[in-house]
Amino acid sequence: MPAYAVLGAHWGDEGKGKVIDYLAENATVVARYSGGNNAGHTVMNDYGTFSFHLVPSGVCWPHTQNVIGNGVVVDPDVLLDEIKMVRNAGLPGNVFVSDRAHVIMPYHVVLDRLEEERRGKDAIGTTGRGVGPAYVDKVGRQGIRIGELLDPEDLSLRLPDIIRFKNETITKLYGGEPVDADAIFEQTKRWGAELKPYIARSEDIVGSAIDGGENVILEGAQGALLDLDHGTYPFVTSSNSTVGGMLTGLGIGPRAFAGVTGVFKAYCTRVGAGPFPTELNEKDAHTIRNAGPVGEFGATTGRPRRIGWFDAVAGKYSVRVNGMDSMVVTRLDVLDGWESIKICVAYELNGVRTDRFPIESVLLGRCKPIYEEIPGWDGSTAGITRPEQLPVGAKRYINRLEELLGIQANMISTGPRRNESLELRPSIK
C-alpha cells in the first residue's frame, strides 16, 4: 500500500512544495490533510511560478488527482481563486475537495483578527485567515462543512443561530462590528454552486488509489514543530501537522504507509512568535535571508522569517514523533561560501547539558544551543543535479546531518525550480 508522507520537519517553510512537485511525477494522487490557507507552498517549473495555499502541489502533472482532505479548513473564495489560477495557467492536474472539510466563514476571519489584537504583546503571530476559529467551531460542533454548501435549504435553518451567537461574541466581547447574516447566506449559496464540480468523498479517492497499488503522496502543511499536540505550544498551528494528522485528515489506516520523508532546510527558520534556540543575530540572519534566488519571506504573509543554524536536537525529536525514515535537505546552496557552519547538537538548560527537546515553550526558551562547528565549502551547489558535483565540504555537512538524525538523505534541493534537484536515492519506489 504505497502511501508516501512528505512533511516539514522543523517550523515550516522547508520547501515542501518544490519537493512534492518533483516527486509527484511518480504519483497518481497528492493529498493534503491539515491546515488551511495559512500555509503556502511555492512551486517553480516549466508552467511558471505558483504559490498554492490550498491546492496540493502535484497539480502541475497531468496524471495527478489533487485532493484537499477532510482535515483541512477551507476558505471557499481562496480555493475558487486558486482553481481559477490553475485553469488559466493550463495546469493539467485535477482538484477535489472533501465534502467533510470545514468551511472558514467570514466571521471566523473577523474573530481571528480580533483575538490576535486582544493578545497585544502576547500575540501568537497568526496569519489572521480564520483558521484557528474554524477549527474551534469544528471541535465545538457548530462548524459548516463543504458538503453542506450543496443544501442551502438545510443551511438556512442552521446558519442564523450560529451567526447570532458569533455576533454577540464579536460585539460584546471584542467591541467589533457585527457581520451581515443575509450577505453570508447568499455567499454560501454562491460557494455551493461554484464548488459543486470539485466536491468529493476524498477518502474514496485516496483509498482507491492505495488499494490499487498506485503511489500516493500525503502532503504536509506547516511543520512538525507547529503541531497542536507535539509542537512548541502555544506557539503552534490549530491542527495536527505531524504524521498522525494524515490518518484522521484523510481517512487512511497506518498500514498504508510505505515511507515517511522529512523535509529539512539546511538551516532553520521560524515565522511569528515562539522560542527559537539557534536564532542568529540580525546581521547573519539578514545575510542568509537575502541569499539565493528566493529570499526567506513568507509565501502567505510576506513576513521576513527568523533565521537560525540547523537544530539537530529539534530534528531528532521530529524524526521520532513522525517515524521518519528518510529526509530531503533544501536550500543547501544558501550556505555556499560560508567559512564555517554551525550545527546545534545539544542544549544547555539551567546549566546542564541535554540532548532532549523540551516541548514546553518556557523551558525551550531557556535553552542555549551547544554547537558543533564544521568547515564550509568553496564552490557552488546551486543547480547541481549529480552527486559528483557536490563539493567535499557540502557532502561532509550532509553526512553529519544524517549521523545526527539517524536517517539518510534521499534528495538535496539545490534551487527553487523542479529540475534543480540532486536525487541520491529514490524517495518513491
C-alpha positions in Angstrom: 0.0 0.0 0.0 2.3 2.8 -1.3 1.4 6.0 0.5 4.4 8.3 1.0 4.2 11.0 3.6 6.2 14.2 2.9 6.1 16.8 5.8 8.1 19.7 7.2 10.5 18.6 9.9 11.0 21.9 11.8 8.8 25.0 12.0 7.6 25.0 8.4 8.8 26.8 5.2 11.2 24.0 4.4 10.4 23.9 0.7 7.8 21.1 0.7 6.0 22.5 -2.4 9.1 22.2 -4.6 9.9 18.7 -3.3 6.3 17.4 -3.8 6.2 18.9 -7.3 9.3 17.0 -8.1 8.2 13.7 -6.5 4.6 13.8 -8.0 5.9 12.7 -11.3 5.7 9.2 -9.8 2.4 9.6 -8.0 -1.3 9.5 -9.2 -2.7 11.2 -6.1 -1.4 14.1 -4.0 -3.5 14.6 -0.9 -3.3 17.4 1.7 -4.5 16.6 5.2 -4.4 19.6 7.5 -4.2 23.4 7.9 -5.8 26.0 5.8 -4.8 28.9 3.6 -2.4 30.0 6.4 0.2 27.8 4.7 1.8 28.4 1.4 3.8 26.2 -0.9 5.8 27.7 -3.8 6.3 25.7 -7.0 8.5 26.7 -9.9 8.6 24.6 -13.1 8.1 24.9 -16.8 4.5 26.2 -16.3 5.7 29.2 -14.2 5.9 30.1 -10.6 2.9 29.4 -8.3 2.1 29.9 -4.6 -0.5 27.4 -3.5 -2.3 27.8 -0.2 -4.9 25.1 -0.5 -4.4 23.3 -3.8 -1.9 20.4 -3.5 1.5 20.8 -5.1 1.0 17.9 -7.6 -1.3 19.9 -9.8 1.3 20.5 -12.4 1.3 16.9 -13.5 -1.4 15.6 -15.9 -1.8 12.3 -14.3 -2.4 13.5 -10.7 -5.6 13.8 -8.7 -5.0 16.5 -6.1 -7.1 16.1 -3.0 -7.9 18.5 -0.2 -8.8 16.2 2.7 -11.4 16.4 5.5 -8.7 17.6 8.0 -8.3 20.9 6.1 -10.3 24.0 6.8 -11.2 25.8 3.6 -11.9 29.4 2.7 -14.0 28.8 -0.5 -13.1 32.2 -2.0 -9.4 31.3 -1.8 -10.0 27.8 -3.2 -12.0 29.1 -6.1 -9.3 31.7 -6.9 -6.7 29.1 -6.9 -8.7 26.7 -9.1 -9.2 29.6 -11.5 -5.4 30.3 -11.4 -4.8 26.6 -12.1 -7.1 26.6 -15.1 -5.9 29.9 -16.5 -2.2 28.7 -16.3 -3.1 25.5 -18.1 -2.0 23.3 -15.2 -3.3 19.8 -16.1 -3.9 18.1 -12.7 -7.4 17.7 -11.3 -8.5 19.2 -8.0 -11.0 17.8 -5.5 -12.1 18.9 -2.0 -13.6 16.7 0.7 -17.3 17.1 1.4 -16.3 16.8 5.1 -13.7 19.6 5.1 -14.8 22.5 7.3 -15.5 26.0 5.8 -13.8 29.1 7.0 -16.7 31.5 7.3 -16.4 35.3 7.2 -17.0 35.6 10.9 -14.0 33.3 11.5 -11.7 35.8 9.9 -13.2 38.6 11.9 -12.8 36.7 15.2 -9.2 35.6 14.3 -8.0 39.2 13.9 -9.9 40.5 16.9 -8.5 37.8 19.2 -4.9 38.4 18.0 -5.4 42.2 18.7 -6.7 41.3 22.1 -3.5 39.4 22.9 -1.4 42.5 22.3 2.3 41.9 23.1 1.5 38.2 23.7 0.2 37.7 20.2 1.0 34.3 18.7 1.6 35.7 15.2 -1.3 34.0 13.4 -1.9 34.9 9.7 -5.4 36.2 10.5 -7.0 33.9 7.9 -9.7 32.5 10.3 -8.1 29.1 10.5 -8.0 28.8 14.3 -11.6 29.9 14.9 -12.8 27.5 12.2 -11.1 24.6 14.0 -12.6 25.8 17.3 -16.1 25.5 15.7 -15.2 22.1 14.3 -14.4 20.8 17.7 -17.4 22.7 19.2 -19.7 21.1 16.7 -21.0 24.3 15.2 -18.9 24.3 12.1 -20.1 24.2 8.5 -18.8 21.5 6.2 -18.2 21.9 2.5 -20.8 19.3 1.6 -23.5 21.4 3.5 -23.0 24.2 0.9 -24.8 21.9 -1.5 -28.0 22.1 0.6 -29.0 25.8 1.0 -32.4 24.9 2.5 -30.9 23.0 5.4 -28.1 25.6 5.8 -30.7 28.4 6.0 -32.1 26.7 9.2 -28.7 26.3 10.9 -26.9 29.4 10.0 -28.9 32.2 11.6 -28.4 30.8 15.2 -24.7 30.4 14.6 -24.3 33.9 13.2 -26.4 35.4 16.1 -24.0 33.8 18.6 -20.9 34.9 16.7 -22.2 38.5 16.5 -22.7 38.5 20.3 -19.1 37.5 20.7 -17.8 40.0 18.2 -19.8 42.9 19.6 -20.0 42.3 23.3 -16.6 40.7 23.9 -14.4 42.5 21.4 -16.4 45.6 20.6 -16.3 44.8 16.9 -18.8 45.3 14.1 -21.4 42.5 13.5 -21.4 40.5 10.3 -24.4 40.5 8.0 -26.2 37.2 8.2 -28.1 37.7 4.9 -25.0 38.5 3.0 -23.2 35.5 4.4 -26.1 33.1 3.4 -26.0 34.5 -0.1 -22.3 33.9 -0.2 -22.7 30.3 0.9 -25.2 29.7 -2.0 -22.7 31.0 -4.5 -19.9 28.9 -3.0 -22.0 25.7 -3.3 -22.9 26.4 -6.9 -19.3 27.1 -7.9 -17.6 24.4 -5.9 -20.1 21.6 -6.8 -17.9 20.1 -9.6 -14.9 19.7 -7.2 -16.6 18.3 -4.1 -16.0 14.6 -3.5 -15.5 11.9 -0.9 -11.8 12.4 -0.6 -11.3 9.1 1.4 -12.7 7.2 -1.6 -10.2 8.8 -4.0 -7.2 8.2 -1.7 -8.3 4.8 -0.6 -9.0 3.5 -4.1 -5.5 4.6 -5.3 -3.8 2.9 -2.3 -5.9 -0.3 -2.7 -5.0 -0.3 -6.4 -1.2 -0.2 -5.7 -0.8 3.4 -7.0 1.6 5.8 -5.5 0.0 8.4 -3.2 1.8 11.4 -1.7 0.5 12.8 1.5 1.3 16.4 1.6 2.1 18.1 4.8 1.4 21.7 5.6 3.5 23.9 8.0 6.0 21.9 10.1 6.0 19.2 12.7 7.1 21.6 15.5 3.9 23.6 14.9 1.7 20.6 15.6 -1.1 21.3 18.0 -0.1 18.4 20.3 3.6 17.8 19.5 4.8 21.3 18.7 6.0 24.3 20.8 2.6 25.0 22.4 1.0 27.6 22.5 3.1 28.9 19.5 1.6 26.3 17.2 -0.9 26.0 14.5 -4.5 24.8 15.1 -4.2 21.3 13.6 -2.0 18.2 13.6 0.8 18.8 11.2 2.6 15.7 12.2 2.2 12.3 10.5 -0.7 11.3 12.8 -2.8 14.1 11.2 -2.6 12.2 7.9 -4.6 9.3 9.3 -7.6 11.4 10.6 -7.2 14.2 8.0 -7.6 11.8 5.0 -9.3 8.7 6.3 -6.5 6.2 5.8 -5.0 3.5 8.0 -1.4 3.2 9.3 -0.6 0.2 7.2 -0.9 2.3 4.1 2.5 4.0 4.7 5.4 3.0 2.5 7.7 5.8 3.8 7.8 9.0 5.8 10.1 11.7 4.5 11.0 14.8 6.5 11.9 17.9 4.6 14.7 19.8 6.4 16.1 23.1 5.4 19.9 23.3 5.6 19.4 25.8 8.4 16.3 26.6 10.4 13.7 29.3 10.1 10.6 30.3 12.0 7.8 32.8 11.4 5.9 34.5 14.2 6.5 34.3 18.0 7.8 31.4 20.0 11.1 30.0 21.3 13.9 29.5 18.7 17.1 28.4 20.4 19.5 28.7 17.4 18.3 32.1 16.2 21.1 34.2 14.7 22.0 37.8 15.2 20.3 40.1 12.7 23.5 40.7 10.7 23.9 37.0 9.9 20.2 36.4 9.6 20.0 39.2 7.0 22.8 37.6 5.0 21.0 34.2 4.9 17.6 35.7 4.5 18.6 37.5 1.3 20.9 34.9 -0.2 19.9 32.6 -3.1 17.3 33.2 -5.8 14.4 33.1 -3.3 14.6 35.0 -0.1 13.3 34.0 3.3 9.9 35.7 3.3 6.6 34.0 4.0 4.7 32.8 0.9 1.4 33.6 2.7 2.2 36.8 4.7 5.4 38.1 3.1 6.8 38.5 6.6 10.6 38.1 7.0 11.5 34.7 8.5 13.6 34.4 11.6 16.8 32.6 10.8 18.9 30.1 12.8 21.5 27.4 12.5 20.4 23.8 12.0 18.9 22.4 15.2 19.6 18.7 15.3 18.0 18.4 18.8 14.7 19.5 17.4 15.3 17.5 14.3 15.8 14.2 16.2 12.6 14.9 18.1 10.8 15.4 14.8 12.2 12.2 13.3 11.0 10.2 16.3 7.4 11.6 16.7 6.9 11.2 12.9 8.6 7.9 12.3 10.7 9.5 9.5 12.9 7.0 7.6 14.4 9.5 5.1 14.9 13.2 4.6 15.2 15.8 1.9 17.6 18.7 2.5 16.6 22.0 0.9 18.3 25.4 0.5 21.8 24.0 0.7 23.0 26.5 -1.9 22.2 29.3 0.6 25.2 28.2 2.7 27.7 28.2 -0.2 30.8 30.3 0.7 30.4 30.3 4.5 33.8 29.7 6.1 32.3 27.6 8.8 28.8 26.3 9.6 27.3 25.5 13.0 25.0 22.7 13.9 23.2 22.6 17.3 23.9 19.2 18.8 22.7 19.7 22.3 21.2 22.4 24.6 22.3 23.9 27.9 19.3 24.1 30.2 19.7 25.6 33.7 23.4 24.9 33.5 23.0 21.3 32.5 23.7 19.8 29.0 20.8 17.9 27.5 20.0 16.4 24.1 16.3 16.2 24.9 14.0 18.6 23.1 11.8 20.2 25.8 8.4 20.6 24.3 7.4 23.1 27.0 7.9 26.6 25.4 9.0 28.1 28.7 11.8 25.6 29.0 12.8 25.7 25.4 13.0 29.5 25.7 15.7 29.0 28.4 17.8 26.6 26.3 21.1 27.8 25.0 22.4 25.9 21.9 25.6 23.9 22.1 27.2 24.0 18.7 29.4 21.8 16.7 31.3 23.8 14.1 32.4 22.3 10.8 34.2 23.8 7.8 32.1 25.3 5.0 32.9 24.7 1.3 34.2 26.5 -1.7 32.3 26.3 -5.0 28.6 26.4 -5.7 25.9 23.8 -5.1 23.3 25.9 -6.9 21.5 24.0 -9.6 23.7 20.9 -9.4 22.0 17.6 -10.3 24.7 14.9 -9.9 26.4 13.6 -6.8 29.9 14.1 -8.2 29.2 17.8 -8.4 28.7 18.1 -4.7 31.7 19.9 -3.0 33.5 17.8 -0.4 32.5 20.2 2.4 28.9 20.1 1.4 29.0 16.3 1.3 30.6 16.3 4.8 27.8 18.6 6.1 25.0 16.3 4.7 26.7 13.2 6.1 26.9 14.9 9.5 23.2 15.7 9.4 22.5 12.0 8.5 24.6 10.9 11.5 22.9 13.2 14.0 19.3 12.5 12.8 19.8 8.8 12.2 18.2 8.8 8.7 19.5 9.0 5.2 19.1 12.0 2.8 17.4 10.8 -0.4 17.5 14.1 -2.1 19.1 17.6 -1.9 17.3 20.6 -3.3 19.8 22.9 -5.0 17.5 25.6 -6.1 13.8 26.6 -6.3 13.0 25.1 -9.7 11.8 21.5 -10.1 14.9 20.4 -12.1 17.3 21.8 -9.5 17.4 18.6 -7.6 20.0 16.1 -6.7 18.5 12.7 -6.1 20.8 10.4 -4.1 18.3 7.5 -3.9 14.6 7.1 -4.8 12.1 8.6 -2.3 9.2 6.8 -4.1 9.8 3.3 -5.2 
